[in-house]
Amino acid sequence: MKDIENKYIVVAGAARSGVAAACLLKNNGSEVFVTDSSPIAEYVKERLIKAGIDYEENGHTLKSGKGDFLVTSPGVPDSSSIIQKYLNDGKEVYSEIEAASWFNSSPIVGVTGSNGKTTVTNWLAHIWKTSGRSFVLAGNIGTAFADRVDETSPGKTAILEVSSFQLDHIEHFHPSISVILNITPDHLDRYDQDFEKYSRSKLRITENQNSNNYFIYNFEDPVLRNHAESLKKSSDSPRLLAFSDKRELENGAFIREKNIILKIDNTEETLMPFADIQLPGQHNLNNGLATALAARASEIEKDWIREALSTFEGVEHRLEPVRTLKGIQYVNDSKATNINAVWYALDSFNVPIVLILGGRDKGNDYLQLKKQLVKKVHTVIAIGEAREAIKNQLQDVVPYVLEANSLKEAVKLSREKAKRGEIVLLSPACSSFDMFENYEDRGRQFKQAVLEL
């Protein structure tokens, strides 16, 4: 564990992760100061005051630059003045998940990827619960690891969803099992529009692993396949388990004659028919393969894995059925904040679709969806700051591109355009911050608008 006693530690960002890290460090003997470039919510101030933690808002004063090191929330970009101050002064900058890991006593299963990580993290928790195993669920999934790390123990698994932002500033963070589902362009505004920088960030999840650990990866992703090959060159690299829905593998999970096959340490097992997985779409088959591998590598018996794979119903805001009204099904996929996620969503259905797209644009190329749009979508309803870009790129691709000033208006328009047997799908491909607090807020407002129809 890093020596933090009597250290002066500055925490940048007074959102969920930053406040959790500040309280954890304070409770373990550090002097902590929280700084935020924006206003701090009143309920957050109350928590900081109760914990005896000093803070500032609406900017960074000289006091914020005097820490022994900086701990940062994932929402604070490296380009921020506070992070640049510490880097330029030659001082360490750590992410909240790194700081939390200093106090961890559990084996960690860490899941990352551009798409599917929330589904897989929750799916793993479902397996652990089904099998009666103890676990802590935290990370990018909604509860900061720093808020749960006091509950860890050697007999309890820490199941963590890990974002690229959390991996940017790790030093000792060490999963026993790391999982990377895929790497596709996302959040490039945080990485100088450089896909390689973004990829390197994701790949850091294996940085501290050794031959006692497992790295589980998508064999069909060339970035991950190359990374696995590079790991083989080390004498102390993690054990590699791949998954694929397209070919049989020497080690990992794959499909043979419509069955899921697990092959670990030269022992092959038939797990179950892949059709028994309840979640729709080919991407969820891959998510299931990754989930099964992580559970089996954790020595959970295949009967429990089989049961949990077939009973998991998915997570809120990810292809979540909301309501069927007059034969029209409404589906909430608010968590789809990039193009690839929307592609996967469209791939999950084989009926005509009215698609609600938009929000804060991250430089999306919506034409990457052209094949799916032409095949399945007759109407796109554009919302948010991205409306103009969506209209310009897609007006010649689908029969109708409409604009709405609000999500509620978009839902009303979708009802007019959809017919019995069709689907209205909210799958925005954009972040939510132009109109909503977060994707959860956007998803809840969509569901409310649908229920009010």
C-alpha positions as CSV (number, residue, x, y, z in Angstrom):
1,M,0.0,0.0,0.0
2,K,1.2,3.5,-0.8
3,D,2.3,5.5,2.2
4,I,-0.4,8.2,2.6
5,E,-0.3,8.9,6.4
6,N,0.2,12.6,7.1
7,K,0.4,13.3,3.4
8,Y,-1.3,16.4,1.9
9,I,-3.4,15.0,-0.9
10,V,-5.4,17.1,-3.4
11,V,-8.4,15.5,-5.1
12,A,-9.6,17.0,-8.4
13,G,-13.3,16.7,-9.1
14,A,-16.1,16.7,-6.6
15,A,-18.3,14.1,-8.4
16,R,-19.0,10.7,-7.1
17,S,-15.5,9.1,-7.5
18,G,-13.6,12.2,-6.3
19,V,-15.6,12.5,-3.1
20,A,-15.4,8.8,-2.4
21,A,-11.6,9.0,-2.8
22,A,-11.3,12.0,-0.6
23,C,-13.2,10.4,2.2
24,L,-11.2,7.2,1.9
25,L,-7.9,9.0,2.1
26,K,-9.1,11.2,5.0
27,N,-10.2,8.2,6.9
28,N,-6.8,6.6,6.5
29,G,-4.7,9.4,7.9
30,S,-4.2,11.9,5.1
31,E,-4.9,15.6,5.0
32,V,-7.2,16.0,2.0
33,F,-8.3,19.0,0.0
34,V,-10.9,18.8,-2.8
35,T,-10.9,21.2,-5.7
36,D,-13.4,21.6,-8.6
37,S,-13.5,24.0,-11.5
38,S,-17.3,24.0,-11.3
39,P,-19.9,24.6,-8.6
40,I,-20.1,21.7,-6.0
41,A,-23.5,20.3,-5.2
42,E,-24.9,21.1,-1.8
43,Y,-25.3,17.5,-0.8
44,V,-21.6,16.9,-1.7
45,K,-20.5,19.9,0.4
46,E,-22.4,18.4,3.4
47,R,-20.6,15.1,3.0
48,L,-17.2,16.8,2.8
49,I,-17.9,19.0,5.8
50,K,-19.1,16.0,7.8
51,A,-15.9,14.2,6.9
52,G,-13.8,17.2,7.9
53,I,-12.5,17.8,4.4
54,D,-11.7,21.3,3.1
55,Y,-12.8,22.2,-0.5
56,E,-13.0,24.9,-3.1
57,E,-15.2,25.3,-6.1
58,N,-15.4,27.3,-9.4
59,G,-11.6,27.2,-10.0
60,H,-8.3,26.1,-8.6
61,T,-6.4,28.3,-6.2
62,L,-2.7,28.1,-5.2
63,K,-3.6,25.8,-2.4
64,S,-4.8,23.1,-4.9
65,G,-1.3,22.9,-6.4
66,K,0.6,22.2,-3.2
67,G,-0.4,18.5,-2.7
68,D,2.2,15.8,-2.3
69,F,0.3,14.2,-5.2
70,L,-3.1,14.5,-7.0
71,V,-6.0,12.0,-7.1
72,T,-8.4,12.7,-10.0
73,S,-12.0,11.9,-10.8
74,P,-12.4,10.2,-14.2
75,G,-14.4,13.2,-15.4
76,V,-11.4,15.5,-15.1
77,P,-9.5,15.5,-18.5
78,D,-5.7,15.5,-18.6
79,S,-5.9,18.9,-20.4
80,S,-7.3,20.5,-17.2
81,S,-5.1,23.1,-15.6
82,I,-4.9,21.2,-12.3
83,I,-3.6,17.9,-13.8
84,Q,-1.2,19.9,-16.1
85,K,0.1,21.7,-13.0
86,Y,1.0,18.4,-11.2
87,L,2.5,16.8,-14.4
88,N,4.6,19.9,-15.1
89,D,5.8,20.0,-11.5
90,G,6.9,16.3,-11.8
91,K,4.3,15.1,-9.2
92,E,2.3,12.0,-9.4
93,V,-1.3,11.9,-10.6
94,Y,-3.5,8.9,-9.7
95,S,-7.0,7.9,-10.6
96,E,-9.6,7.2,-8.0
97,I,-9.6,3.4,-8.8
98,E,-5.8,3.4,-8.3
99,A,-6.1,5.1,-5.0
100,A,-8.9,2.7,-3.9
101,S,-6.7,-0.3,-4.9
102,W,-4.2,0.7,-2.2
103,F,-6.7,-0.5,0.4
104,N,-8.1,-3.5,-1.5
105,S,-8.0,-7.0,0.0
106,S,-10.0,-8.9,-2.6
107,P,-9.1,-10.6,-5.9
108,I,-10.2,-8.2,-8.7
109,V,-12.1,-9.1,-11.8
110,G,-11.7,-5.9,-14.0
111,V,-13.8,-5.4,-17.1
112,T,-13.3,-2.8,-19.7
113,G,-14.1,-2.3,-23.4
114,S,-15.7,0.3,-25.6
115,N,-19.0,-1.5,-25.5
116,G,-20.6,-4.1,-23.3
117,K,-18.6,-3.6,-20.1
118,T,-21.6,-2.6,-18.0
119,T,-23.6,-5.7,-19.2
120,V,-20.7,-8.1,-18.5
121,T,-19.9,-6.6,-15.1
122,N,-23.5,-7.0,-14.1
123,W,-23.7,-10.5,-15.6
124,L,-20.6,-11.5,-13.6
125,A,-22.3,-10.2,-10.4
126,H,-25.4,-12.3,-11.4
127,I,-23.2,-15.4,-11.6
128,W,-21.5,-14.7,-8.3
129,K,-24.9,-14.2,-6.7
130,T,-26.4,-17.3,-8.3
131,S,-23.5,-19.5,-7.1
132,G,-23.6,-18.0,-3.6
133,R,-20.1,-16.4,-3.9
134,S,-19.4,-13.1,-2.0
135,F,-18.6,-10.1,-4.1
136,V,-18.3,-6.3,-4.2
137,L,-19.7,-4.6,-7.3
138,A,-18.2,-1.2,-8.1
139,G,-16.2,1.0,-10.5
140,N,-17.5,2.9,-13.5
141,I,-20.8,1.1,-13.0
142,G,-22.1,3.7,-10.6
143,T,-20.6,3.1,-7.2
144,A,-17.0,4.2,-6.8
145,F,-14.5,1.5,-5.7
146,A,-13.3,3.9,-3.0
147,D,-16.8,3.7,-1.4
148,R,-16.8,-0.1,-1.3
149,V,-13.1,-1.0,-0.8
150,D,-13.5,-1.3,3.0
151,E,-15.8,-4.3,2.4
152,T,-13.1,-6.2,0.5
153,S,-11.5,-9.4,1.9
154,P,-9.6,-12.4,0.4
155,G,-12.8,-14.5,0.3
156,K,-14.8,-11.8,-1.6
157,T,-14.3,-10.9,-5.2
158,A,-14.2,-7.2,-6.3
159,I,-16.1,-7.1,-9.7
160,L,-15.2,-3.8,-11.3
161,E,-16.2,-2.0,-14.4
162,V,-13.2,0.0,-15.5
163,S,-13.1,2.9,-17.9
164,S,-10.2,4.2,-20.0
165,F,-10.2,7.4,-17.9
166,Q,-9.7,5.4,-14.7
167,L,-6.8,3.5,-16.3
168,D,-5.1,6.6,-17.5
169,H,-3.5,7.2,-14.1
170,I,-2.8,3.8,-12.5
171,E,0.4,2.6,-11.0
172,H,-0.2,-0.6,-9.0
173,F,-3.9,-1.4,-10.0
174,H,-3.7,-5.2,-10.4
175,P,-6.7,-7.4,-11.5
176,S,-6.5,-11.1,-11.0
177,I,-8.6,-11.4,-14.1
178,S,-8.8,-8.7,-16.7
179,V,-11.3,-8.6,-19.4
180,I,-11.3,-6.4,-22.5
181,L,-14.4,-6.9,-24.7
182,N,-13.5,-4.8,-27.7
183,I,-11.8,-1.5,-28.6
184,T,-13.5,0.8,-31.0
185,P,-13.3,4.6,-31.4
186,D,-14.9,6.4,-28.5
187,H,-14.0,9.4,-26.2
188,L,-11.5,10.5,-28.8
189,D,-12.0,14.1,-27.7
190,R,-10.2,13.1,-24.5
191,Y,-7.3,11.5,-26.5
192,D,-6.4,14.2,-29.1
193,Q,-8.6,12.4,-31.7
194,D,-6.0,9.6,-31.6
195,F,-7.3,6.0,-31.6
196,E,-3.9,4.6,-30.6
197,K,-3.8,6.8,-27.5
198,Y,-7.3,5.6,-26.5
199,S,-6.3,2.0,-27.2
200,R,-3.2,2.2,-25.1
201,S,-5.3,3.5,-22.2
202,K,-7.6,0.5,-22.4
203,L,-4.7,-2.0,-22.6
204,R,-3.2,-0.7,-19.4
205,I,-5.6,-3.0,-17.5
206,T,-3.0,-5.8,-18.1
207,E,0.0,-3.6,-17.1
208,N,0.6,-5.2,-13.6
209,Q,-0.6,-8.7,-14.3
210,N,1.6,-11.7,-14.0
211,S,1.6,-15.5,-14.7
212,N,-0.8,-16.1,-11.8
213,N,-3.4,-14.0,-13.5
214,Y,-5.7,-14.2,-16.5
215,F,-6.3,-11.9,-19.5
216,I,-9.5,-12.5,-21.3
217,Y,-9.9,-10.9,-24.7
218,N,-11.9,-10.8,-27.9
219,F,-9.9,-12.8,-30.5
220,E,-11.7,-11.0,-33.4
221,D,-10.5,-7.6,-32.3
222,P,-7.2,-7.0,-34.1
223,V,-5.9,-4.5,-31.4
224,L,-6.5,-7.1,-28.7
225,R,-5.1,-10.0,-30.7
226,N,-1.9,-8.0,-31.3
227,H,-1.7,-7.1,-27.6
228,A,-2.1,-10.7,-26.6
229,E,0.8,-11.6,-28.9
230,S,3.0,-9.0,-27.4
231,L,2.2,-10.3,-23.9
232,K,3.4,-13.7,-24.9
233,K,7.0,-12.3,-25.2
234,S,7.2,-11.8,-21.5
235,S,8.2,-14.7,-19.2
236,D,5.7,-13.4,-16.5
237,S,2.7,-12.6,-18.7
238,P,-0.8,-13.4,-17.7
239,R,-2.5,-16.5,-18.9
240,L,-4.4,-15.8,-22.1
241,L,-8.0,-16.8,-22.7
242,A,-9.7,-15.6,-25.9
243,F,-13.3,-15.7,-27.0
244,S,-14.8,-15.9,-30.5
245,D,-18.1,-16.5,-32.1
246,K,-16.4,-17.2,-35.5
247,R,-13.7,-19.8,-34.9
248,E,-12.5,-22.5,-32.5
249,L,-9.7,-21.5,-30.3
250,E,-6.8,-23.3,-28.5
251,N,-7.7,-21.6,-25.2
252,G,-10.9,-19.9,-24.4
253,A,-14.6,-19.9,-25.4
254,F,-16.1,-20.5,-28.8
255,I,-19.1,-22.1,-30.6
256,R,-19.2,-25.6,-31.9
257,E,-22.4,-27.1,-33.4
258,K,-24.5,-24.4,-31.7
259,N,-23.0,-25.0,-28.3
260,I,-20.7,-22.9,-26.1
261,I,-17.4,-24.7,-25.6
262,L,-15.0,-23.7,-22.8
263,K,-11.4,-24.8,-23.2
264,I,-9.0,-23.9,-20.4
265,D,-5.7,-25.7,-19.6
266,N,-6.3,-28.3,-22.3
267,T,-9.6,-29.3,-20.6
268,E,-12.6,-28.9,-22.9
269,E,-16.2,-28.6,-21.6
270,T,-19.5,-28.2,-23.4
271,L,-21.3,-25.5,-21.4
272,M,-24.7,-25.0,-23.0
273,P,-26.6,-24.2,-26.3
274,F,-25.9,-20.6,-27.1
275,A,-29.6,-20.2,-28.0
276,D,-30.3,-20.4,-24.2
277,I,-28.7,-17.0,-23.6
278,Q,-31.6,-14.7,-23.0
279,L,-30.1,-11.4,-24.2
280,P,-30.6,-10.6,-27.9
281,G,-27.9,-10.0,-30.5
282,Q,-24.6,-11.4,-31.6
283,H,-22.7,-8.9,-29.3
284,N,-24.4,-10.4,-26.3
285,L,-23.3,-13.9,-27.3
286,N,-19.7,-12.5,-27.2
287,N,-20.5,-10.8,-23.9
288,G,-21.7,-14.2,-22.6
289,L,-18.6,-16.0,-23.8
290,A,-16.4,-13.4,-21.9
291,T,-18.6,-13.7,-18.8
292,A,-18.4,-17.5,-18.8
293,L,-14.6,-17.5,-19.1
294,A,-14.1,-15.0,-16.3
295,A,-16.4,-17.1,-14.0
296,R,-14.7,-20.4,-15.0
297,A,-11.3,-18.9,-14.5
298,S,-12.5,-18.0,-11.0
299,E,-13.3,-21.7,-10.5
300,I,-17.1,-21.3,-10.5
301,E,-18.7,-24.6,-11.5
302,K,-20.2,-24.7,-14.9
303,D,-23.7,-25.6,-13.7
304,W,-23.9,-22.2,-11.9
305,I,-22.5,-20.5,-15.0
306,R,-25.1,-22.2,-17.2
307,E,-27.9,-21.2,-15.0
308,A,-26.8,-17.6,-14.7
309,L,-26.1,-17.2,-18.4
310,S,-29.7,-18.3,-19.2
311,T,-31.5,-16.2,-16.5
312,F,-29.7,-12.8,-16.8
313,E,-32.1,-10.3,-18.2
314,G,-29.8,-7.4,-18.9
315,V,-29.2,-4.0,-17.4
316,E,-31.2,-0.8,-17.3
317,H,-30.7,1.6,-20.3
318,R,-29.1,-1.2,-22.4
319,L,-31.6,-2.6,-24.9
320,E,-34.2,-2.3,-22.1
321,P,-37.8,-3.1,-23.2
322,V,-40.0,-0.3,-21.9
323,R,-43.5,-0.9,-23.2
324,T,-45.5,-2.3,-26.1
325,L,-48.3,0.0,-27.1
326,K,-50.7,-0.7,-29.9
327,G,-48.2,-3.3,-31.3
328,I,-45.3,-0.9,-31.2
329,Q,-42.3,-1.9,-28.9
330,Y,-40.4,0.9,-27.2
331,V,-36.7,0.1,-26.3
332,N,-34.4,2.2,-24.1
333,D,-30.8,1.9,-25.2
334,S,-29.7,5.3,-23.7
335,K,-26.3,3.8,-22.7
336,A,-25.4,3.6,-26.4
337,T,-23.1,6.6,-26.4
338,N,-21.0,5.7,-29.5
339,I,-21.5,4.5,-33.0
340,N,-20.5,1.0,-32.4
341,A,-23.0,0.6,-29.6
342,V,-25.8,1.7,-31.9
343,W,-24.6,-0.7,-34.5
344,Y,-24.9,-3.6,-32.0
345,A,-28.4,-2.4,-31.0
346,L,-29.6,-2.3,-34.6
347,D,-28.0,-5.7,-35.2
348,S,-30.2,-7.1,-32.4
349,F,-33.5,-6.6,-34.2
350,N,-35.0,-7.8,-37.5
351,V,-38.1,-5.6,-37.8
352,P,-38.5,-2.1,-39.1
353,I,-37.2,0.6,-36.7
354,V,-37.8,4.2,-35.8
355,L,-34.4,5.4,-34.4
356,I,-33.9,8.3,-32.0
357,L,-30.4,9.6,-32.4
358,G,-28.5,12.5,-31.0
359,G,-27.1,14.4,-28.0
360,R,-23.6,15.9,-27.6
361,D,-21.7,14.8,-30.7
362,K,-18.1,13.5,-30.3
363,G,-17.3,13.8,-34.0
364,N,-19.4,10.8,-35.0
365,D,-19.4,9.4,-38.5
366,Y,-23.0,8.3,-38.7
367,L,-22.5,6.8,-42.1
368,Q,-20.7,3.9,-40.4
369,L,-24.3,2.8,-39.6
370,K,-25.4,3.0,-43.3
371,K,-25.7,-0.8,-43.9
372,Q,-27.9,-1.3,-40.8
373,L,-29.9,1.9,-41.4
374,V,-30.7,1.0,-45.0
375,K,-31.7,-2.5,-44.0
376,K,-33.8,-1.7,-40.9
377,V,-34.5,2.0,-40.2
378,H,-37.2,4.0,-42.1
379,T,-37.2,7.0,-39.8
380,V,-34.4,8.8,-37.8
381,I,-35.5,11.4,-35.3
382,A,-32.5,13.6,-34.4
383,I,-32.3,15.4,-31.0
384,G,-29.7,17.6,-29.2
385,E,-26.6,19.4,-30.4
386,A,-26.0,16.6,-33.0
387,R,-29.2,17.3,-34.9
388,E,-27.6,19.1,-37.8
389,A,-24.8,16.6,-38.3
390,I,-27.2,13.7,-38.2
391,K,-29.5,15.4,-40.8
392,N,-26.6,16.3,-43.1
393,Q,-25.1,12.8,-43.0
394,L,-28.3,10.7,-43.1
395,Q,-30.9,12.6,-45.2
396,D,-30.0,10.5,-48.3
397,V,-29.7,7.2,-46.4
398,V,-33.1,6.7,-44.8
399,P,-36.5,7.8,-46.1
400,Y,-37.2,10.2,-43.2
401,V,-34.9,12.3,-41.0
402,L,-36.9,14.4,-38.6
403,E,-35.8,16.8,-35.8
404,A,-37.2,17.2,-32.3
405,N,-36.5,19.9,-29.8
406,S,-36.9,17.6,-26.8
407,L,-36.9,13.8,-26.1
408,K,-40.6,14.0,-25.2
409,E,-41.3,15.5,-28.6
410,A,-39.1,12.8,-30.2
411,V,-41.2,10.1,-28.5
412,K,-44.4,11.7,-29.8
413,L,-43.1,11.9,-33.3
414,S,-41.9,8.2,-33.1
415,R,-45.4,7.1,-32.2
416,E,-46.7,8.8,-35.4
417,K,-44.1,7.2,-37.6
418,A,-44.0,3.7,-36.2
419,K,-46.5,1.0,-37.2
420,R,-47.7,-2.1,-35.5
421,G,-45.0,-4.8,-35.3
422,E,-42.2,-2.2,-35.4
423,I,-39.8,-0.9,-32.8
424,V,-39.0,2.6,-31.5
425,L,-35.4,2.6,-30.4
426,L,-33.6,5.2,-28.3
427,S,-30.0,4.5,-29.1
428,P,-28.3,8.0,-29.3
429,A,-24.7,7.4,-30.3
430,C,-23.9,10.6,-28.3
431,S,-23.2,11.7,-24.8
432,S,-26.2,13.2,-22.9
433,F,-24.6,16.3,-21.4
434,D,-26.3,18.8,-23.7
435,M,-29.8,18.0,-22.4
436,F,-29.5,15.6,-19.4
437,E,-27.4,15.0,-16.3
438,N,-26.2,11.6,-17.7
439,Y,-27.3,8.7,-19.8
440,E,-29.3,7.3,-16.8
441,D,-31.3,10.6,-16.7
442,R,-31.9,10.5,-20.4
443,G,-33.1,6.9,-20.2
444,R,-35.4,7.6,-17.3
445,Q,-36.9,10.6,-19.2
446,F,-37.4,8.4,-22.3
447,K,-39.2,5.8,-20.3
448,Q,-41.4,8.4,-18.6
449,A,-42.3,9.9,-22.0
450,V,-43.2,6.4,-23.3
451,L,-45.3,5.6,-20.3
452,E,-47.2,8.9,-20.8
453,L,-48.2,8.1,-24.4
